[in-house]
Structures are given as C-alpha cells and as structure tokens.
Amino acid sequence: MKLNILTIIPVVVAIGLILAFNHQPWTPARIAGVAILLPSLALLVLARIELGSSFAIQAKANKLVTHGLYSRIRNPIYVFGGLAIAGFFLFWDPRFLLIFLILVPMQIYRARQEEKVLAEKFGEEYVRYKQQTWF
C-alpha cells in the first residue's frame, strides 16, 4: 500500500503545479487536454494499484494480473499513461504532440517485450488471457 501512495503523490503534485502555474487562456485544445489528462491519470493510478506488487520497471513475471482494468486491457498503464501524456501535451502546447509520435512505438515495443516474458512464464494461460483482452 505504501508504494501505491508513493505512486499517487507525484500525480497529484503534477496536476496541482500544472493548474497553479499556467495562466494561459482556456482554449478548446487546453480544455480537451484536461478532459483527456485527468481521467487518464485516475485510470493510470487505478491500474498501478491493481497491479500491486507485480509492478516492475523491467519485464518480470511475478503473477498474471487479470482483474479490474487488466480484465479488458493487457497494458492499461501504457494506454492510460500515453493518453495522460497526450492530454498534457494538448493542454500545454499541442505542438508537443509530435513527441507523442515517438512515444507510442516505444510503448508498443515495451509491451511486446513484456508479452514475451509473460508468455514464457504462463504459457497457455497467458495465450487465453491475451485472446480475451485488448493491447
């Protein structure tokens, strides 16, 4: 639980800093950015909490998490992390969305590396799970 709280604190601080120190007018792009950013951050934190002790920076196969968000999406941290970044770029300066085009293939590559590790460890169970979920 302590690790999950440590995950949430930077997210809350980042939101506070963004909103407190950015005094630009609220354009449609900025509103859309916040509309994408805030729910994505909430779902990112939820995915991190659901992953629990299975969270790792490098691919490991401690256990196969298949509940909650993971019952529908194999990589919700990548999905919602990417959406949060896109929302932030849209909020801050839409030109930064070009960076997002570099980030997406990197996240897909990381997800594929994790797939290999999970498939090797969990075999047929992972294949069935993969057939029932998206990305």
N, CA, C and O atoms as a DFTB+ gen file, in Angstrom:
540 C
 N C O
     1  1       0.820      -1.193       0.000
     2  2       0.000       0.000       0.000
     3  2       0.864       1.257       0.000
     4  3       0.525       2.251      -0.642
     5  1       1.983       1.207       0.724
     6  2       2.879       2.362       0.794
     7  2       3.377       2.752      -0.597
     8  3       3.438       3.935      -0.932
     9  1       3.731       1.754      -1.400
    10  2       4.220       2.018      -2.754
    11  2       3.137       2.654      -3.612
    12  3       3.431       3.531      -4.426
    13  1       1.885       2.226      -3.444
    14  2       0.794       2.815      -4.215
    15  2       0.583       4.278      -3.858
    16  3       0.310       5.096      -4.736
    17  1       0.706       4.614      -2.583
    18  2       0.582       6.013      -2.165
    19  2       1.724       6.824      -2.761
    20  3       1.519       7.963      -3.181
    21  1       2.913       6.257      -2.800
    22  2       4.053       6.951      -3.402
    23  2       3.849       7.159      -4.900
    24  3       4.421       8.084      -5.477
    25  1       3.048       6.320      -5.530
    26  2       2.715       6.481      -6.944
    27  2       1.728       7.627      -7.137
    28  3       1.823       8.370      -8.114
    29  1       0.800       7.770      -6.230
    30  2      -0.249       8.774      -6.356
    31  2       0.272      10.185      -6.086
    32  3      -0.152      11.133      -6.747
    33  1       1.170      10.335      -5.140
    34  2       1.651      11.662      -4.738
    35  2       2.215      12.469      -5.903
    36  3       1.823      13.626      -6.057
    37  1       3.122      11.928      -6.745
    38  2       3.624      12.736      -7.867
    39  2       2.536      13.145      -8.849
    40  3       2.611      14.224      -9.438
    41  1       1.535      12.306      -9.033
    42  2       0.440      12.632      -9.950
    43  2      -0.342      13.832      -9.412
    44  3      -0.638      14.764     -10.159
    45  1      -0.672      13.811      -8.143
    46  2      -1.419      14.911      -7.539
    47  2      -0.596      16.198      -7.558
    48  3      -1.123      17.269      -7.860
    49  1       0.671      16.096      -7.241
    50  2       1.555      17.273      -7.257
    51  2       1.653      17.840      -8.672
    52  3       1.588      19.056      -8.857
    53  1       1.809      16.974      -9.668
    54  2       1.914      17.433     -11.060
    55  2       0.656      18.171     -11.498
    56  3       0.739      19.224     -12.131
    57  1      -0.501      17.626     -11.166
    58  2      -1.755      18.291     -11.530
    59  2      -1.835      19.660     -10.872
    60  3      -2.195      20.646     -11.514
    61  1      -1.500      19.713      -9.598
    62  2      -1.530      20.986      -8.885
    63  2      -0.597      22.013      -9.486
    64  3      -0.971      23.176      -9.641
    65  1       0.611      21.601      -9.829
    66  2       1.581      22.526     -10.421
    67  2       1.131      23.019     -11.792
    68  3       1.259      24.202     -12.110
    69  1       0.606      22.107     -12.594
    70  2       0.135      22.485     -13.933
    71  2      -0.965      23.540     -13.835
    72  3      -0.935      24.558     -14.525
    73  1      -1.919      23.278     -12.978
    74  2      -3.053      24.192     -12.881
    75  2      -2.695      25.493     -12.162
    76  3      -3.255      26.545     -12.472
    77  1      -1.770      25.429     -11.207
    78  2      -1.432      26.623     -10.427
    79  2      -0.510      27.584     -11.173
    80  3      -0.632      28.799     -11.017
    81  1       0.401      27.062     -11.975
    82  2       1.424      27.921     -12.573
    83  2       1.254      28.170     -14.060
    84  3       2.160      28.705     -14.699
    85  1       0.138      27.804     -14.615
    86  2      -0.086      28.050     -16.028
    87  2      -1.298      28.961     -16.164
    88  3      -2.432      28.537     -15.938
    89  1      -1.058      30.198     -16.528
    90  2      -2.127      31.200     -16.562
    91  2      -2.533      31.576     -17.985
    92  3      -2.959      32.705     -18.228
    93  1      -2.405      30.649     -18.918
    94  2      -2.823      30.914     -20.284
    95  2      -4.352      30.783     -20.368
    96  3      -4.971      30.152     -19.511
    97  1      -4.950      31.376     -21.391
    98  2      -6.417      31.284     -21.522
    99  2      -6.862      29.853     -21.827
   100  3      -6.105      29.053     -22.378
   101  1      -8.097      29.555     -21.458
   102  2      -8.661      28.224     -21.680
   103  2      -9.210      28.119     -23.095
   104  3     -10.342      28.512     -23.374
   105  1      -8.379      27.579     -23.982
   106  2      -8.766      27.356     -25.377
   107  2      -9.432      25.985     -25.490
   108  3      -9.355      25.190     -24.553
   109  1     -10.083      25.694     -26.615
   110  2     -10.643      24.346     -26.797
   111  2      -9.581      23.242     -26.672
   112  3      -9.860      22.176     -26.122
   113  1      -8.371      23.493     -27.178
   114  2      -7.309      22.485     -27.079
   115  2      -6.934      22.240     -25.619
   116  3      -6.731      21.095     -25.216
   117  1      -6.841      23.297     -24.832
   118  2      -6.491      23.157     -23.418
   119  2      -7.597      22.421     -22.652
   120  3      -7.315      21.582     -21.797
   121  1      -8.842      22.740     -22.964
   122  2      -9.961      22.058     -22.310
   123  2      -9.954      20.574     -22.683
   124  3     -10.134      19.715     -21.820
   125  1      -9.746      20.275     -23.965
   126  2      -9.675      18.877     -24.408
   127  2      -8.503      18.169     -23.729
   128  3      -8.619      17.009     -23.333
   129  1      -7.377      18.867     -23.596
   130  2      -6.214      18.278     -22.929
   131  2      -6.514      17.885     -21.502
   132  3      -6.165      16.784     -21.075
   133  1      -7.157      18.769     -20.754
   134  2      -7.519      18.466     -19.365
   135  2      -8.558      17.346     -19.319
   136  3      -8.513      16.485     -18.440
   137  1      -9.500      17.364     -20.279
   138  2     -10.533      16.333     -20.327
   139  2      -9.943      14.948     -20.600
   140  3     -10.514      13.940     -20.185
   141  1      -8.822      14.896     -21.287
   142  2      -8.123      13.629     -21.529
   143  2      -7.194      13.321     -20.362
   144  3      -7.131      12.184     -19.894
   145  1      -6.483      14.322     -19.899
   146  2      -5.455      14.147     -18.865
   147  2      -6.014      13.636     -17.544
   148  3      -5.515      12.644     -17.014
   149  1      -7.024      14.280     -17.006
   150  2      -7.481      13.937     -15.659
   151  2      -8.052      12.519     -15.540
   152  3      -7.647      11.790     -14.634
   153  1      -8.979      12.096     -16.418
   154  2      -9.443      10.707     -16.287
   155  2      -8.336       9.695     -16.583
   156  3      -8.305       8.616     -15.991
   157  1      -7.426      10.040     -17.500
   158  2      -6.316       9.130     -17.810
   159  2      -5.418       8.946     -16.598
   160  3      -4.981       7.831     -16.311
   161  1      -5.139      10.030     -15.886
   162  2      -4.322       9.922     -14.682
   163  2      -5.027       9.085     -13.620
   164  3      -4.395       8.268     -12.950
   165  1      -6.320       9.285     -13.466
   166  2      -7.069       8.495     -12.484
   167  2      -7.023       7.009     -12.835
   168  3      -6.817       6.170     -11.959
   169  1      -7.214       6.684     -14.102
   170  2      -7.173       5.279     -14.534
   171  2      -5.747       4.718     -14.474
   172  3      -5.562       3.529     -14.214
   173  1      -4.758       5.553     -14.709
   174  2      -3.362       5.137     -14.582
   175  2      -3.053       4.755     -13.133
   176  3      -2.428       3.726     -12.875
   177  1      -3.490       5.582     -12.203
   178  2      -3.275       5.282     -10.782
   179  2      -4.021       4.006     -10.397
   180  3      -3.476       3.166      -9.681
   181  1      -5.264       3.853     -10.865
   182  2      -6.027       2.644     -10.587
   183  2      -5.311       1.405     -11.128
   184  3      -5.222       0.386     -10.442
   185  1      -4.802       1.494     -12.355
   186  2      -4.082       0.365     -12.954
   187  2      -2.846       0.022     -12.140
   188  3      -2.533      -1.152     -11.942
   189  1      -2.154       1.028     -11.675
   190  2      -0.950       0.809     -10.857
   191  2      -1.311       0.129      -9.538
   192  3      -0.606      -0.774      -9.088
   193  1      -2.403       0.563      -8.925
   194  2      -2.853      -0.052      -7.673
   195  2      -3.255      -1.503      -7.911
   196  3      -2.905      -2.383      -7.126
   197  1      -3.989      -1.754      -8.993
   198  2      -4.416      -3.126      -9.303
   199  2      -3.221      -4.035      -9.596
   200  3      -3.258      -5.228      -9.294
   201  1      -2.190      -3.487     -10.168
   202  2      -1.001      -4.286     -10.472
   203  2      -0.264      -4.675      -9.196
   204  3       0.361      -5.734      -9.136
   205  1      -0.335      -3.832      -8.190
   206  2       0.249      -4.147      -6.888
   207  2       1.722      -4.488      -6.945
   208  3       2.513      -3.776      -7.564
   209  1       2.083      -5.574      -6.298
   210  2       3.499      -5.953      -6.197
   211  2       4.051      -6.508      -7.504
   212  3       5.249      -6.770      -7.604
   213  1       3.202      -6.689      -8.500
   214  2       3.678      -7.175      -9.799
   215  2       4.289      -6.065     -10.638
   216  3       4.843      -6.327     -11.706
   217  1       4.193      -4.824     -10.164
   218  2       4.770      -3.700     -10.905
   219  2       6.289      -3.808     -10.923
   220  3       6.917      -4.084      -9.900
   221  1       6.872      -3.587     -12.101
   222  2       8.327      -3.586     -12.249
   223  2       8.691      -2.695     -13.431
   224  3       7.930      -2.575     -14.391
   225  1       9.837      -2.087     -13.350
   226  2      10.303      -1.249     -14.455
   227  2      10.675      -2.126     -15.644
   228  3      10.303      -1.826     -16.778
   229  1      11.400      -3.195     -15.394
   230  2      11.735      -4.144     -16.461
   231  2      10.783      -5.328     -16.382
   232  3      10.287      -5.663     -15.307
   233  1      10.532      -5.957     -17.521
   234  2       9.571      -7.054     -17.596
   235  2       9.949      -8.199     -16.658
   236  3      11.046      -8.752     -16.728
   237  1       9.016      -8.531     -15.788
   238  2       9.133      -9.678     -14.890
   239  2       7.807     -10.400     -14.927
   240  3       6.803      -9.845     -15.374
   241  1       7.797     -11.617     -14.466
   242  2       6.557     -12.394     -14.466
   243  2       6.308     -12.939     -13.068
   244  3       6.433     -14.139     -12.827
   245  1       5.954     -12.042     -12.147
   246  2       5.665     -12.474     -10.783
   247  2       4.350     -13.234     -10.724
   248  3       4.286     -14.362     -10.236
   249  1       3.299     -12.591     -11.232
   250  2       1.992     -13.229     -11.335
   251  2       1.234     -12.568     -12.481
   252  3       1.544     -11.445     -12.879
   253  1       0.254     -13.268     -12.995
   254  2      -0.548     -12.755     -14.097
   255  2      -1.762     -12.038     -13.512
   256  3      -2.654     -12.671     -12.947
   257  1      -1.790     -10.712     -13.650
   258  2      -2.882      -9.902     -13.123
   259  2      -3.971      -9.833     -14.193
   260  3      -3.731      -9.364     -15.305
   261  1      -5.172     -10.307     -13.847
   262  2      -6.257     -10.379     -14.835
   263  2      -7.560      -9.787     -14.315
   264  3      -8.614     -10.022     -14.906
   265  1      -7.516      -9.028     -13.230
   266  2      -8.735      -8.445     -12.667
   267  2      -8.780      -6.941     -12.927
   268  3      -7.787      -6.332     -13.328
   269  1      -9.956      -6.357     -12.689
   270  2     -10.113      -4.915     -12.851
   271  2      -9.857      -4.469     -14.288
   272  3     -10.344      -5.080     -15.239
   273  1      -9.092      -3.404     -14.426
   274  2      -8.760      -2.898     -15.767
   275  2      -8.031      -3.952     -16.590
   276  3      -8.166      -3.997     -17.813
   277  1      -7.264      -4.794     -15.920
   278  2      -6.484      -5.827     -16.612
   279  2      -7.371      -6.938     -17.178
   280  3      -6.886      -7.778     -17.938
   281  1      -8.650      -6.960     -16.826
   282  2      -9.558      -7.948     -17.414
   283  2      -9.977      -7.544     -18.824
   284  3     -10.507      -8.363     -19.575
   285  1      -9.740      -6.280     -19.184
   286  2     -10.109      -5.773     -20.510
   287  2      -8.912      -5.316     -21.342
   288  3      -8.913      -5.435     -22.568
   289  1      -7.890      -4.792     -20.661
   290  2      -6.714      -4.233     -21.334
   291  2      -5.470      -4.873     -20.720
   292  3      -5.296      -4.836     -19.502
   293  1      -4.610      -5.455     -21.542
   294  2      -3.400      -6.099     -21.018
   295  2      -2.384      -5.097     -20.478
   296  3      -1.622      -5.421     -19.567
   297  1      -2.366      -3.906     -21.021
   298  2      -1.362      -2.910     -20.641
   299  2      -2.004      -1.564     -20.302
   300  3      -1.712      -0.566     -20.961
   301  1      -2.867      -1.516     -19.292
   302  2      -3.537      -0.245     -19.006
   303  2      -2.581       0.864     -18.557
   304  3      -2.870       2.042     -18.762
   305  1      -1.471       0.511     -17.960
   306  2      -0.517       1.555     -17.562
   307  2       0.046       2.242     -18.804
   308  3       0.205       3.463     -18.810
   309  1       0.345       1.495     -19.836
   310  2       0.841       2.093     -21.076
   311  2      -0.261       2.897     -21.769
   312  3      -0.021       4.006     -22.247
   313  1      -1.464       2.334     -21.819
   314  2      -2.576       3.008     -22.502
   315  2      -2.902       4.331     -21.820
   316  3      -2.943       5.378     -22.466
   317  1      -3.135       4.277     -20.512
   318  2      -3.550       5.493     -19.813
   319  2      -2.383       6.438     -19.562
   320  3      -2.578       7.650     -19.473
   321  1      -1.185       5.903     -19.449
   322  2      -0.011       6.768     -19.363
   323  2       0.185       7.543     -20.660
   324  3       0.484       8.736     -20.640
   325  1       0.017       6.861     -21.778
   326  2       0.132       7.524     -23.071
   327  2      -0.950       8.567     -23.276
   328  3      -0.681       9.661     -23.773
   329  1      -2.175       8.230     -22.892
   330  2      -3.263       9.205     -23.012
   331  2      -3.036      10.411     -22.096
   332  3      -3.334      11.546     -22.469
   333  1      -2.512      10.158     -20.910
   334  2      -2.224      11.267     -19.987
   335  2      -1.169      12.189     -20.580
   336  3      -1.286      13.412     -20.496
   337  1      -0.147      11.607     -21.174
   338  2       0.903      12.421     -21.802
   339  2       0.323      13.214     -22.974
   340  3       0.618      14.398     -23.133
   341  1      -0.499      12.560     -23.791
   342  2      -1.132      13.266     -24.909
   343  2      -2.011      14.404     -24.399
   344  3      -1.993      15.502     -24.955
   345  1      -2.777      14.147     -23.347
   346  2      -3.610      15.191     -22.770
   347  2      -2.784      16.346     -22.232
   348  3      -3.140      17.513     -22.400
   349  1      -1.670      16.007     -21.578
   350  2      -0.791      17.053     -21.056
   351  2      -0.217      17.894     -22.195
   352  3      -0.213      19.123     -22.115
   353  1       0.265      17.246     -23.246
   354  2       0.821      17.984     -24.386
   355  2      -0.248      18.867     -25.029
   356  3       0.027      20.010     -25.396
   357  1      -1.454      18.344     -25.164
   358  2      -2.550      19.118     -25.740
   359  2      -2.862      20.329     -24.858
   360  3      -3.138      21.417     -25.364
   361  1      -2.816      20.135     -23.553
   362  2      -3.054      21.225     -22.608
   363  2      -1.936      22.260     -22.656
   364  3      -2.196      23.462     -22.717
   365  1      -0.711      21.797     -22.630
   366  2       0.435      22.705     -22.527
   367  2       0.725      23.406     -23.853
   368  3       0.777      24.634     -23.922
   369  1       0.912      22.607     -24.902
   370  2       1.192      23.150     -26.234
   371  2       1.002      22.023     -27.249
   372  3       1.814      21.099     -27.293
   373  1      -0.051      22.080     -28.065
   374  2      -0.340      20.984     -28.998
   375  2       0.824      20.606     -29.920
   376  3       0.857      19.493     -30.444
   377  1       1.766      21.513     -30.119
   378  2       2.917      21.165     -30.965
   379  2       3.735      20.025     -30.366
   380  3       4.414      19.297     -31.090
   381  1       3.670      19.869     -29.050
   382  2       4.411      18.790     -28.392
   383  2       3.831      17.414     -28.708
   384  3       4.453      16.396     -28.402
   385  1       2.643      17.375     -29.318
   386  2       2.066      16.082     -29.689
   387  2       2.959      15.322     -30.666
   388  3       2.836      14.104     -30.795
   389  1       3.846      16.021     -31.347
   390  2       4.799      15.336     -32.233
   391  2       5.690      14.383     -31.436
   392  3       6.088      13.334     -31.944
   393  1       6.003      14.744     -30.194
   394  2       6.794      13.863     -29.329
   395  2       6.021      12.579     -29.060
   396  3       6.607      11.504     -28.936
   397  1       4.716      12.701     -28.972
   398  2       3.853      11.550     -28.740
   399  2       4.028      10.499     -29.838
   400  3       3.919       9.301     -29.576
   401  1       4.300      10.948     -31.063
   402  2       4.503      10.016     -32.177
   403  2       5.749       9.153     -31.973
   404  3       5.848       8.062     -32.533
   405  1       6.684       9.634     -31.186
   406  2       7.877       8.849     -30.854
   407  2       7.575       7.925     -29.685
   408  3       8.060       6.794     -29.640
   409  1       6.786       8.399     -28.752
   410  2       6.471       7.640     -27.544
   411  2       5.661       6.378     -27.840
   412  3       5.927       5.328     -27.256
   413  1       4.697       6.464     -28.719
   414  2       3.800       5.329     -28.989
   415  2       4.561       4.086     -29.443
   416  3       4.345       3.021     -28.865
   417  1       5.439       4.160     -30.443
   418  2       6.169       2.951     -30.826
   419  2       7.057       2.410     -29.700
   420  3       7.254       1.200     -29.591
   421  1       7.589       3.301     -28.869
   422  2       8.406       2.850     -27.743
   423  2       7.564       2.051     -26.750
   424  3       8.014       1.028     -26.234
   425  1       6.360       2.512     -26.485
   426  2       5.483       1.804     -25.560
   427  2       5.016       0.467     -26.146
   428  3       4.900      -0.523     -25.424
   429  1       4.754       0.443     -27.437
   430  2       4.373      -0.815     -28.091
   431  2       5.518      -1.812     -28.003
   432  3       5.293      -2.993     -27.741
   433  1       6.731      -1.352     -28.218
   434  2       7.901      -2.225     -28.108
   435  2       8.009      -2.789     -26.695
   436  3       8.215      -3.990     -26.521
   437  1       7.872      -1.934     -25.689
   438  2       7.958      -2.391     -24.293
   439  2       6.873      -3.415     -23.992
   440  3       7.128      -4.414     -23.320
   441  1       5.664      -3.172     -24.487
   442  2       4.567      -4.107     -24.254
   443  2       4.872      -5.457     -24.895
   444  3       4.589      -6.500     -24.306
   445  1       5.440      -5.446     -26.081
   446  2       5.793      -6.711     -26.762
   447  2       6.878      -7.469     -25.992
   448  3       6.846      -8.698     -25.922
   449  1       7.830      -6.744     -25.418
   450  2       8.872      -7.392     -24.612
   451  2       8.243      -8.047     -23.380
   452  3       8.604      -9.166     -23.016
   453  1       7.317      -7.356     -22.749
   454  2       6.633      -7.926     -21.589
   455  2       5.820      -9.150     -21.992
   456  3       5.763     -10.133     -21.253
   457  1       5.192      -9.091     -23.163
   458  2       4.418     -10.233     -23.653
   459  2       5.274     -11.481     -23.746
   460  3       4.841     -12.567     -23.362
   461  1       6.473     -11.330     -24.248
   462  2       7.373     -12.485     -24.381
   463  2       7.668     -13.106     -23.027
   464  3       7.639     -14.328     -22.878
   465  1       7.953     -12.265     -22.038
   466  2       8.270     -12.756     -20.696
   467  2       7.052     -13.447     -20.084
   468  3       7.175     -14.525     -19.502
   469  1       5.882     -12.830     -20.213
   470  2       4.666     -13.414     -19.650
   471  2       4.271     -14.706     -20.357
   472  3       3.845     -15.661     -19.708
   473  1       4.408     -14.744     -21.674
   474  2       4.076     -15.958     -22.433
   475  2       5.007     -17.108     -22.045
   476  3       4.580     -18.257     -21.938
   477  1       6.262     -16.788     -21.841
   478  2       7.232     -17.817     -21.446
   479  2       6.905     -18.380     -20.060
   480  3       7.019     -19.583     -19.830
   481  1       6.504     -17.513     -19.156
   482  2       6.234     -17.948     -17.777
   483  2       4.868     -18.618     -17.634
   484  3       4.754     -19.642     -16.959
   485  1       3.826     -18.056     -18.259
   486  2       2.462     -18.519     -18.014
   487  2       1.862     -19.339     -19.150
   488  3       0.768     -19.884     -19.003
   489  1       2.557     -19.435     -20.275
   490  2       2.165     -20.305     -21.379
   491  2       0.735     -20.144     -21.846
   492  3       0.306     -19.048     -22.207
   493  1      -0.003     -21.251     -21.836
   494  2      -1.369     -21.286     -22.361
   495  2      -2.304     -20.345     -21.603
   496  3      -3.217     -19.770     -22.196
   497  1      -2.087     -20.187     -20.312
   498  2      -2.920     -19.269     -19.523
   499  2      -2.792     -17.843     -20.069
   500  3      -3.782     -17.117     -20.160
   501  1      -1.582     -17.452     -20.426
   502  2      -1.386     -16.109     -20.978
   503  2      -1.990     -15.995     -22.380
   504  3      -2.559     -14.959     -22.727
   505  1      -1.872     -17.037     -23.174
   506  2      -2.455     -17.024     -24.523
   507  2      -3.966     -16.825     -24.433
   508  3      -4.529     -16.039     -25.195
   509  1      -4.635     -17.531     -23.509
   510  2      -6.089     -17.361     -23.330
   511  2      -6.409     -15.940     -22.867
   512  3      -7.342     -15.312     -23.366
   513  1      -5.632     -15.443     -21.916
   514  2      -5.839     -14.086     -21.414
   515  2      -5.672     -13.071     -22.542
   516  3      -6.457     -12.130     -22.656
   517  1      -4.657     -13.264     -23.366
   518  2      -4.379     -12.352     -24.471
   519  2      -5.532     -12.335     -25.481
   520  3      -5.837     -11.288     -26.052
   521  1      -6.158     -13.462     -25.698
   522  2      -7.276     -13.543     -26.633
   523  2      -8.513     -12.811     -26.121
   524  3      -9.372     -12.421     -26.911
   525  1      -8.609     -12.623     -24.805
   526  2      -9.795     -12.008     -24.218
   527  2      -9.617     -10.516     -23.939
   528  3     -10.545      -9.860     -23.466
   529  1      -8.440      -9.981     -24.228
   530  2      -8.157      -8.579     -23.881
   531  2      -7.613      -7.810     -25.093
   532  3      -7.228      -8.389     -26.109
   533  1      -7.600      -6.503     -24.940
   534  2      -7.066      -5.612     -25.964
   535  2      -5.712      -5.106     -25.532
   536  3      -5.484      -4.912     -24.338
   537  1      -4.808      -4.887     -26.461
   538  2      -3.448      -4.357     -26.259
   539  2      -2.900      -4.773     -24.918
   540  3      -1.772      -4.421     -24.575
